[in-house]
Amino acid sequence: MANPLLFVRPLLRLQSVLRRLPVAIPTDAPTTDAIFLMLRRMRWPLISLILVFSFSVFGLAATPGLDPDGHPRKLTVFESFYVMSYTATTIGFGEIPYPFTTQQRLWVTMTIYATVIVWAFAIGTMLALFQDEMFRDAVHGQRFARKVRVLRDDFHILAGYGQAGRMVGRGLDRLGRRFVAVDRHGGRIDSLGTDGLSADVPGLEADAANPAVLGMAGLGSANCQGVLALTDDDDANLAIVQAVHLLKPDVPVVARCANREIAEHMAAFGAAAIINAYDRFGGYLTLALRRPAVYQLVAWLMSPPGTALPDRGEVESEGLWVVCAEGQFRDEIARDLRAAGFEVEFASADNGHPDVSRAVGFVGGTDRDTVNLALAAEVRTEFPEVFICLRQSSTTRTRLYEAFSPDSLFVPTDLVGREAFARISTPRTWAFLEHAMEQDDAWAEDLVRRLVDRCGSGSPEPYGLVLNAKSAPAVVRWLRHHPATIGDLLRRPDDRDQVTANFPVSLTREGRSYFDPGEDTEVKEGDEWLLGSRRHSHRDLSEVLFNDGVIEYVVTGNQVPSTWIWRKLTRRGYTTS
């Protein structure tokens, strides 16, 4: 599990070596000019329409006519233009300024048929243009770029909106965060409209490995907080990491990668995090085997808010594991199991039922879900005490795996999505999870108990808070003259003897992080908190953070008038000593 490539922060030295010159971020992706495409396709229909209309106007002006008194008179060019304007468009308005002669009516008749033909040609070409995939992509691309330009909130770019991308996107949406999605598959982008997201998410069907596409997605915007390269193509993810680093190196990139060699290239370009699902799962599995309480805590905190606390698996601390898997997954999980002190034996599904009579654990990790379930069923039937770990390859069989309920389930995209979301949800979440993975079971059991007591059995929602004049003005004013503790600020504003459903996970002060700080810890201006909250419970803190009377009440117990005028009338206020 200890892979230095999994969390590599960008280094200034690397930035100065790899990026020699700052360059403008491109935004001119090919075939994105809808006006140009329309003019190119409509060139001959428009030319034909103009020529026929002009010929009709000047021909009508040259045709002899008679005025009401029988004197010869021709229409002026303007009068001919007026007549042909309502005639060529099939509106019809009569013969003006006087009844036409036979020659004029014959000319108008011929022009009617001629203009109808060119109109049909022009309209048919336009309808075909509207159905053209290239034109529709161009229009959609321009609409996408316009939506991104008007974004005023901070946002992330999701390069890849498959299962992992959708998981991250839904998590960000639950937290009220904005994001932009780019994917090569149009069906995935279309799902943005059916995912029930609270915000209108800009989405583009394009290859995010193209730097110009990243530019259209807002890479150059000051509001871009990060890029997540979550496509199923390691080369494309590498191209995204390279483009972001060379064009805007201050933007962090979280990348998905299954190839160790490509992961090294990503690390060279300063990727903030590289998630190898196969390697990470082996690490999580051995964590669950060696320190089940720690794994329970980590898995719970990485789950979507409200997820029930998972059960701990029971397994022997040593013994034989039979691994029936293929390719990289087999090699990665065998490496981690051996590093944890277990004996590993390989088996092949093609050779029939593997022998697990001496095993304490079984891994069914082939690329075929039906084979994995069949092998696991035989193991559970003959040796129900064996710990079963399965790999799920297709999302269509999710319910089958849920019904079978193996002791451990590996879904690569699910693991990537959870870890990617944990890293970007709040700045301090992943730092706390890394700290938790280094602790023992006793520490984890105690923390889980206190989290459940405070926030309930559903996984808490991460919430970041900075004690400054913008986010907590009343607290800052109070701290200038009086002390306060973490526990004081977590009291209910209507009853200080009760506490809100918010748990202090970590405290960062002057660049140093303190994990699981005690509630008697004195707070200071500028502190950065990471709270675990029952869904939306962090809103209960708003009165404490912004109301001077409430902050004095929760700290001292004194009932203070809530308005400035009433405090003045009652001579109540903060003292300076």
C-alpha positions in Angstrom: 0.0 0.0 0.0 2.9 2.3 0.6 3.2 3.6 -2.9 4.9 7.1 -3.1 3.2 7.7 -6.4 -0.2 7.8 -4.9 0.1 11.2 -3.3 2.8 13.3 -4.9 2.4 17.0 -4.5 3.7 19.4 -7.2 7.2 20.7 -6.5 8.4 24.2 -7.5 11.6 22.6 -8.7 9.7 20.4 -11.1 7.6 23.3 -12.3 10.6 25.5 -13.0 12.3 22.6 -15.0 9.4 21.4 -17.0 7.7 24.7 -17.8 10.3 27.1 -19.2 7.9 29.7 -20.7 4.3 30.7 -19.8 2.0 30.4 -22.8 -1.6 31.2 -23.4 -4.1 28.4 -22.7 -5.7 27.5 -26.1 -9.5 27.5 -26.4 -9.9 27.2 -30.1 -10.9 23.5 -30.4 -11.4 22.4 -34.0 -14.8 22.6 -35.7 -16.2 24.8 -33.0 -17.2 27.8 -35.2 -20.9 27.2 -36.0 -21.3 30.4 -38.0 -18.4 29.3 -40.3 -20.0 25.9 -40.8 -23.4 27.4 -41.6 -22.0 29.9 -44.1 -19.9 27.2 -45.8 -22.9 24.8 -46.1 -25.4 27.5 -47.1 -23.1 29.3 -49.6 -24.6 27.9 -52.8 -28.3 28.0 -51.6 -27.8 31.7 -50.5 -26.1 32.6 -53.8 -28.8 30.9 -55.8 -31.5 32.7 -53.8 -29.8 36.1 -54.3 -29.3 35.6 -58.0 -32.9 34.4 -58.7 -34.4 37.2 -56.5 -32.2 39.9 -58.2 -33.0 38.6 -61.7 -36.7 38.6 -60.8 -36.7 42.2 -59.5 -34.8 43.7 -62.4 -36.8 41.6 -64.9 -40.1 42.8 -63.5 -38.8 46.4 -63.6 -38.0 46.0 -67.3 -41.3 44.5 -68.3 -43.7 46.9 -70.0 -46.9 47.9 -68.1 -49.8 50.3 -68.3 -51.1 52.8 -65.7 -54.9 53.2 -65.0 -55.2 55.7 -67.9 -53.7 53.3 -70.4 -50.4 55.1 -70.7 -47.2 52.9 -70.9 -45.4 52.8 -67.5 -42.8 50.5 -66.1 -42.4 49.7 -62.4 -39.5 51.3 -60.6 -36.8 49.1 -59.2 -38.2 49.7 -55.7 -41.7 48.9 -56.7 -40.4 45.7 -58.3 -38.4 44.8 -55.2 -41.5 45.4 -53.0 -43.7 43.2 -55.2 -41.1 40.4 -55.4 -40.6 40.5 -51.6 -44.1 39.4 -50.8 -44.4 37.2 -54.0 -41.1 35.3 -53.6 -41.8 34.5 -50.0 -45.3 33.1 -51.0 -47.1 35.6 -48.9 -49.1 37.3 -51.8 -50.5 40.8 -51.6 -52.0 41.6 -55.0 -51.0 43.7 -58.0 -49.7 47.1 -57.0 -49.5 50.0 -57.7 -51.8 49.2 -60.6 -53.1 46.0 -62.3 -50.4 44.2 -64.2 -50.3 43.5 -67.9 -50.2 40.1 -69.4 -46.4 40.3 -69.8 -45.9 41.3 -66.2 -48.2 38.5 -64.9 -46.3 36.0 -67.1 -43.0 37.2 -65.6 -44.3 37.1 -62.0 -45.6 33.5 -62.7 -42.2 32.4 -63.8 -40.4 34.0 -60.9 -42.8 32.3 -58.4 -41.8 28.9 -59.6 -38.1 29.8 -59.7 -38.1 31.3 -56.2 -40.1 28.3 -54.8 -37.4 26.0 -56.2 -34.5 27.9 -54.7 -36.4 28.3 -51.4 -36.9 24.6 -51.2 -33.2 24.1 -52.0 -32.2 26.5 -49.2 -34.6 25.1 -46.6 -33.6 21.5 -47.4 -30.0 22.4 -47.1 -30.6 24.1 -43.8 -32.6 21.2 -42.4 -29.8 18.8 -43.4 -27.3 21.2 -41.7 -29.2 21.1 -38.5 -29.1 17.3 -38.5 -25.4 17.2 -39.3 -23.4 15.9 -36.3 -20.5 18.2 -36.9 -22.7 21.3 -36.9 -24.6 20.1 -33.8 -21.2 19.5 -32.0 -20.1 23.0 -33.0 -23.2 24.6 -31.6 -23.0 22.5 -28.5 -19.3 23.4 -28.1 -20.0 27.1 -28.3 -22.9 26.9 -25.8 -20.7 24.9 -23.5 -17.9 27.5 -23.7 -20.4 30.3 -23.0 -21.7 28.5 -19.9 -18.2 28.0 -18.6 -17.3 31.7 -19.2 -20.2 32.9 -17.1 -19.4 30.6 -14.1 -18.7 32.8 -11.1 -18.4 30.1 -8.5 -15.3 27.9 -7.9 -15.5 24.7 -9.9 -13.6 21.5 -10.8 -13.1 20.0 -14.3 -14.1 16.3 -14.5 -12.3 14.8 -17.5 -14.2 11.6 -17.8 -17.8 11.2 -16.7 -18.1 7.5 -16.4 -19.0 5.7 -13.1 -16.1 7.3 -11.2 -16.8 10.7 -12.6 -20.5 10.5 -11.9 -19.8 9.5 -8.3 -17.5 12.5 -7.8 -20.0 14.8 -9.6 -22.9 13.7 -7.4 -20.8 14.2 -4.3 -19.8 17.7 -5.3 -23.4 18.5 -6.2 -24.5 17.4 -2.7 -21.9 19.8 -1.2 -23.1 22.6 -3.4 -19.9 22.7 -5.5 -19.9 23.4 -9.2 -18.1 21.2 -11.8 -17.7 21.0 -15.6 -17.8 17.6 -17.3 -15.9 16.5 -20.5 -16.2 13.0 -21.9 -15.6 11.3 -25.3 -19.0 9.4 -25.0 -22.0 11.6 -25.7 -24.3 9.3 -23.8 -22.4 10.0 -20.6 -22.7 13.7 -21.2 -26.4 13.3 -21.9 -26.8 11.7 -18.5 -26.0 15.1 -16.9 -29.6 16.0 -17.6 -31.0 12.8 -16.0 -28.8 12.5 -12.9 -31.0 14.8 -10.8 -28.3 17.4 -10.1 -29.3 20.6 -8.4 -27.2 22.8 -10.7 -27.0 23.1 -14.5 -23.7 21.4 -15.2 -21.9 22.4 -18.5 -21.0 19.2 -20.3 -19.1 18.6 -23.6 -18.6 15.5 -25.7 -14.9 15.8 -26.6 -11.4 14.4 -25.9 -10.1 16.0 -22.7 -6.6 15.1 -23.8 -6.8 18.0 -26.2 -5.4 21.1 -24.5 -7.9 23.3 -26.3 -10.8 21.3 -24.9 -9.4 21.8 -21.4 -9.1 25.5 -22.2 -12.8 25.6 -23.3 -13.7 23.8 -20.0 -12.2 26.7 -18.0 -8.7 25.7 -17.2 -7.6 29.3 -17.6 -10.3 30.6 -15.3 -9.4 32.0 -11.9 -12.3 29.9 -10.5 -10.9 26.6 -11.6 -9.9 24.7 -8.4 -8.6 21.5 -9.9 -8.8 18.9 -12.6 -9.7 15.2 -12.2 -8.5 13.0 -15.0 -10.8 10.0 -14.5 -11.1 8.6 -18.0 -10.5 4.8 -18.6 -7.5 5.5 -20.8 -4.2 5.9 -19.0 -2.6 7.7 -21.9 -5.4 10.2 -22.1 -5.1 10.8 -18.3 -1.3 11.3 -18.7 -2.0 13.9 -21.5 -4.3 15.8 -19.2 -1.7 15.9 -16.4 0.9 17.1 -18.8 -1.4 19.8 -20.3 -2.5 21.1 -16.9 1.1 21.2 -15.5 2.6 23.0 -18.5 -0.3 25.4 -19.1 -1.4 26.2 -15.5 0.9 24.4 -13.0 -0.8 26.0 -10.0 -4.0 23.9 -10.6 -3.8 20.5 -8.9 -4.6 17.3 -10.8 -6.0 14.1 -9.4 -5.4 11.3 -12.0 -6.6 7.7 -12.4 -3.9 5.3 -13.6 -3.6 1.5 -13.7 -0.1 1.3 -15.3 2.9 1.9 -13.0 5.1 3.2 -15.8 2.6 5.8 -16.8 2.1 6.7 -13.1 5.8 7.5 -12.9 5.4 9.9 -15.9 2.4 11.5 -14.1 4.5 11.9 -11.0 7.2 13.6 -13.0 4.6 16.2 -14.2 3.6 16.9 -10.6 0.2 15.2 -10.3 -1.3 16.0 -6.9 -2.6 12.4 -6.6 -2.4 9.3 -8.7 -5.0 6.6 -7.9 -4.1 3.0 -9.0 -7.3 1.2 -8.1 -5.6 -2.3 -8.2 -2.9 -1.3 -5.9 -5.1 0.7 -3.6 -7.6 -2.1 -3.2 -4.8 -4.5 -2.1 -3.8 -2.0 0.5 -7.3 -1.5 1.8 -7.8 -5.3 1.9 -4.7 -5.9 4.0 -5.8 -2.9 6.2 -9.2 -4.6 6.7 -7.4 -7.9 7.6 -4.9 -6.4 10.0 -6.7 -3.5 11.5 -10.5 -3.9 10.8 -11.6 -1.0 13.0 -9.3 1.4 11.1 -10.6 0.1 7.8 -14.2 0.4 9.0 -13.5 4.1 9.9 -11.8 4.9 6.6 -14.3 3.2 4.4 -17.2 4.9 6.3 -15.7 8.4 6.0 -15.0 7.8 2.2 -18.6 6.8 1.6 -21.3 9.3 0.4 -22.9 11.2 3.4 -25.6 9.2 5.1 -24.1 5.7 4.3 -24.6 3.2 7.1 -21.6 2.2 9.2 -20.2 -1.0 7.5 -19.7 -4.2 9.4 -16.2 -5.5 10.2 -15.1 -8.7 8.5 -13.6 -11.5 10.5 -10.6 -13.4 9.2 -7.6 -15.3 10.4 -4.6 -13.1 11.0 -2.4 -15.5 9.1 -2.7 -18.4 6.7 -3.1 -19.2 3.0 -5.0 -17.1 0.4 -6.1 -18.6 -2.9 -6.1 -16.0 -5.6 -8.1 -16.8 -8.8 -7.5 -13.7 -10.8 -5.8 -12.4 -14.0 -3.3 -9.8 -15.1 -2.4 -6.8 -13.0 -5.1 -7.2 -10.4 -3.7 -10.7 -9.5 -0.1 -9.3 -9.3 -1.0 -6.3 -7.2 -3.2 -8.1 -4.7 -0.7 -10.9 -4.3 2.1 -8.4 -3.6 0.0 -6.7 -0.9 -1.1 -10.0 0.7 2.5 -11.3 0.9 3.7 -7.9 2.3 1.1 -8.4 5.1 2.5 -11.8 6.0 0.0 -14.1 4.2 0.9 -17.0 2.0 -0.5 -16.7 -1.5 -1.4 -19.5 -4.0 -2.6 -18.8 -7.6 -5.4 -20.7 -9.2 -7.0 -20.6 -12.6 -10.8 -20.6 -13.3 -10.1 -22.7 -16.5 -8.9 -25.6 -14.3 -12.2 -26.0 -12.5 -13.0 -25.5 -8.8 -9.9 -24.2 -6.9 -8.8 -26.1 -3.7 -9.5 -23.8 -0.7 -9.5 -26.5 1.9 -6.4 -25.1 3.6 -7.2 -21.4 2.8 -8.4 -18.6 5.1 -9.3 -16.4 2.2 -10.3 -16.6 -1.4 -10.1 -13.9 -4.1 -12.3 -14.2 -7.2 -10.9 -11.6 -9.5 -11.3 -12.6 -13.1 -12.7 -10.3 -15.8 -16.0 -12.2 -15.9 -18.6 -11.5 -13.2 -20.4 -14.8 -13.8 -17.2 -16.8 -13.2 -16.4 -14.9 -10.0 -19.9 -15.4 -8.6 -19.8 -19.1 -9.5 -16.4 -19.7 -7.9 -17.5 -17.8 -4.8 -20.7 -19.8 -4.5 -18.8 -23.1 -4.5 -16.4 -21.7 -1.8 -19.2 -20.5 0.4 -21.1 -23.8 0.0 -18.2 -26.0 0.9 -16.2 -23.8 3.3 -18.5 -21.0 4.7 -15.8 -19.9 7.1 -13.4 -18.7 4.3 -13.1 -15.0 3.8 -14.4 -14.2 0.2 -13.2 -11.2 -1.8 -14.7 -10.6 -5.2 -14.0 -8.3 -8.1 -17.0 -6.7 -9.9 -16.3 -5.8 -13.6 -19.8 -4.7 -14.8 -22.1 -2.2 -13.1 -25.1 -4.1 -14.5 -24.6 -6.9 -12.0 -24.4 -4.6 -8.9 -27.6 -6.1 -7.4 -26.3 -9.6 -7.8 -23.2 -8.8 -5.8 -25.2 -7.0 -3.2 -27.4 -10.1 -2.8 -24.4 -12.4 -2.6 -22.8 -10.0 -0.1 -19.1 -11.1 -0.2 -16.9 -10.2 2.7 -15.0 -7.7 0.5 -16.0 -6.3 -2.9 -13.6 -4.6 -5.4 -15.2 -2.2 -7.9 -12.4 -0.3 -9.6 -14.4 2.7 -10.7 -16.2 2.9 -7.3 -12.8 2.9 -5.4 -11.4 5.6 -7.7 -14.5 7.8 -7.4 -14.6 7.5 -3.6 -10.9 8.3 -3.1 -10.9 11.1 -5.7 -13.9 12.7 -4.0 -12.3 12.3 -0.5 -9.3 14.2 -1.8 -11.2 17.2 -3.2 -14.2 17.4 -0.9 -12.4 19.6 1.6 -8.8 20.5 1.8 -8.1 18.5 5.0 -10.2 15.4 4.4 -7.5 13.2 2.8 -4.8 14.4 5.2 -7.0 13.1 8.1 -7.7 9.8 6.3 -4.0 9.3 5.8 -3.4 10.0 9.5 -6.2 7.5 10.4 -4.7 4.7 8.3 -1.6 5.0 10.5 -3.5 4.5 13.8 -4.4 1.3 15.7 -7.8 -0.3 16.1 -8.3 1.1 19.6 -8.0 4.7 18.4 -10.4 4.0 15.5 -13.0 2.2 17.7 -13.0 5.2 20.1 -13.4 7.7 17.2 -16.2 5.8 15.5 -18.1 5.6 18.8 -17.8 9.3 19.3 -18.7 10.1 15.7 -21.8 7.9 15.9 -22.9 9.4 19.2 -22.6 12.9 17.8 -23.6 12.5 14.1 -25.6 9.3 14.0 -24.9 6.0 12.2 -24.8 7.6 8.7 -21.4 8.7 7.4 -20.8 12.3 8.3 -20.7 15.1 5.7 -17.3 16.8 5.6 -17.4 20.6 6.1 -14.5 23.0 6.1 -14.6 26.2 8.2 -12.1 29.1 8.6 -12.5 31.3 11.6 -12.0 34.7 9.9 -13.9 37.9 9.6 -15.7 36.7 6.5 -16.8 33.2 7.7 -17.2 33.8 11.4 -17.3 37.6 12.2 -19.0 37.3 15.6 -16.4 34.7 16.7 -13.5 36.8 15.6 -14.9 39.8 17.5 -15.3 37.7 20.6 -11.8 36.2 20.4 -10.3 39.7 20.4 -11.3 40.1 24.0 -12.3 36.7 25.4 -11.3 33.0 25.0 -13.5 30.3 23.6 -13.1 26.6 23.0 -14.1 24.2 20.2 -16.8 22.8 22.4 -18.2 26.2 23.1 -18.8 26.9 19.4 -20.5 23.6 18.9 -23.2 24.2 21.4 -26.8 24.7 20.3 -27.6 28.4 20.0 -31.0 27.9 21.6 -29.8 25.6 24.4 -26.1 25.6 25.3 -26.5 22.4 27.3 -27.0 20.6 24.0 -24.6 20.2 21.2 -25.1 20.4 17.4 -24.5 17.3 15.3 -21.0 18.5 14.3 -17.8 16.7 15.2 -14.3 18.3 15.1 -12.2 16.1 12.9 -9.1 18.2 12.5 -7.8 21.7 13.3 -5.1 23.4 11.3 -3.3 26.4 12.8 -0.3 28.2 11.3 0.2 25.4 8.8 0.2 22.6 11.4 -2.6 20.1 11.6 -4.0 18.6 14.8 -6.2 15.6 14.2 -9.1 14.7 16.5 -8.6 17.9 18.7 -10.3 17.8 22.0 -13.3 20.0 22.5 -11.6 21.8 25.3 -9.0 23.1 22.8 -8.9 26.9 22.8 -9.6 28.4 19.3 -7.9 31.3 17.7 -8.6 33.6 14.8 -7.4 32.0 11.5 -8.0 28.4 12.6 -9.1 26.0 9.9 -11.6 23.4 11.0 -12.6 20.1 9.3 -16.0 19.0 10.8 -17.9 15.8 10.3 -21.6 16.8 10.3 -24.9 15.1 10.1 -26.4 16.1 6.8 -26.8 19.9 6.7 -26.1 20.2 10.5 -23.3 22.6 9.8 -26.0 25.2 9.2 -26.8 25.1 12.9 -23.5 26.9 13.5 -24.4 30.0 11.5 -26.0 31.8 14.4 -22.9 31.2 16.6 -20.6 32.4 13.8 -22.5 35.6 12.9 -24.5 36.7 15.9 -22.7 38.5 18.7 -25.4 37.7 21.3 -25.4 34.0 20.5 -21.6 33.6 20.8 -21.7 35.2 24.2 -24.5 33.0 25.3 -22.9 29.7 24.2 -19.6 30.6 25.8 -20.8 32.2 29.1 -24.4 31.2 29.4 -25.5 34.9 29.7 -28.7 35.7 27.8 -27.7 38.7 25.6 -30.1 40.8 23.5 -29.7 39.9 19.9 -29.8 43.4 18.4 -27.2 46.1 18.7 -29.9 48.8 19.8 -31.3 46.6 22.5 -27.9 45.8 23.8 -27.1 49.5 24.0 -30.4 50.2 25.8 -29.7 47.5 28.3 -26.0 48.5 28.5 -24.9 45.1 27.5 -21.9 44.5 25.3 -18.4 43.1 25.2 -15.9 44.2 27.8 -12.3 44.7 26.9 -10.8 43.2 30.0 
